């Protein structure tokens, strides 16, 4: 008789870190009334809602926008030198 393969263990979700502008962080933290769990749940809900409404093309546009911003920053640095 053949043995069944084992399922991989580990967390169901990946942990990420997110950088927010201070003003946005303070607004969200105020809405969550200073509770870290509520803040994390609020941010997760906002991201899930946005992802549900977005198309792949819109998400790819965000990636393109990030690359354009990096190129602009590099061009500004070259001008300074």
C-alpha positions as CSV (number, residue, x, y, z in Angstrom):
1,X,0.0,0.0,0.0
2,X,1.3,3.4,-0.9
3,X,1.7,6.1,1.8
4,X,-0.1,9.4,1.4
5,X,2.1,12.4,1.1
6,X,2.2,14.9,3.9
7,X,0.9,18.4,3.6
8,X,3.3,21.2,4.1
9,X,3.1,22.7,7.6
10,X,3.5,26.4,8.3
11,X,1.4,29.5,8.4
12,X,-1.5,30.0,6.0
13,X,-0.6,33.6,5.3
14,X,2.7,35.3,4.7
15,X,3.8,38.1,7.0
16,X,4.6,41.4,5.3
17,X,5.7,44.8,6.5
18,X,4.1,47.9,5.2
19,X,5.5,51.4,5.3
20,X,2.9,54.2,5.7
21,X,3.3,57.9,5.7
22,X,3.1,59.2,9.3
23,X,-0.1,61.2,8.6
24,X,-1.9,58.2,7.2
25,X,-0.7,56.0,10.1
26,X,-2.0,58.4,12.7
27,X,-5.4,58.7,10.9
28,X,-5.8,54.9,10.7
29,X,-4.5,54.5,14.3
30,X,-7.1,57.0,15.5
31,X,-9.9,55.1,13.7
32,X,-8.7,51.9,15.4
33,X,-8.6,53.7,18.7
34,X,-4.9,52.9,19.3
35,X,-5.5,49.1,19.3
36,X,-2.8,47.3,17.3
37,X,-5.1,44.3,16.4
38,X,-7.9,46.6,15.2
39,X,-5.3,48.6,13.2
40,X,-4.0,45.5,11.4
41,X,-7.6,44.3,10.7
42,X,-8.5,47.7,9.3
43,X,-5.5,47.8,7.0
44,X,-6.1,44.2,5.9
45,X,-9.8,45.1,5.1
46,X,-8.8,48.1,3.1
47,X,-6.3,46.2,1.1
48,X,-8.7,43.3,0.5
49,X,-11.5,45.7,-0.7
50,X,-9.1,47.5,-3.0
51,X,-7.8,44.2,-4.5
52,X,-11.4,42.9,-5.0
53,X,-12.3,46.0,-7.1
54,X,-9.0,46.1,-9.0
55,X,-8.2,44.5,-12.3
56,X,-4.9,43.0,-13.2
57,X,-4.2,45.9,-15.6
58,X,-4.8,48.4,-12.7
59,X,-2.4,46.5,-10.5
60,X,0.2,46.4,-13.2
61,X,-0.2,50.2,-13.6
62,X,0.8,50.6,-9.9
63,X,4.0,48.6,-10.7
64,X,4.7,50.8,-13.7
65,X,4.1,53.9,-11.6
66,X,6.7,52.8,-9.1
67,X,9.3,52.2,-11.8
68,X,8.6,55.6,-13.3
69,X,9.1,57.3,-9.9
70,X,12.4,55.5,-9.4
71,X,13.6,56.7,-12.8
72,X,12.5,60.3,-12.0
73,X,14.5,60.2,-8.7
74,X,17.6,58.8,-10.5
75,X,17.3,61.6,-13.2
76,X,17.0,64.3,-10.4
77,X,20.1,62.9,-8.7
78,X,22.1,63.0,-12.0
79,X,21.1,66.6,-12.5
80,X,22.4,67.5,-9.0
81,X,25.8,66.0,-9.8
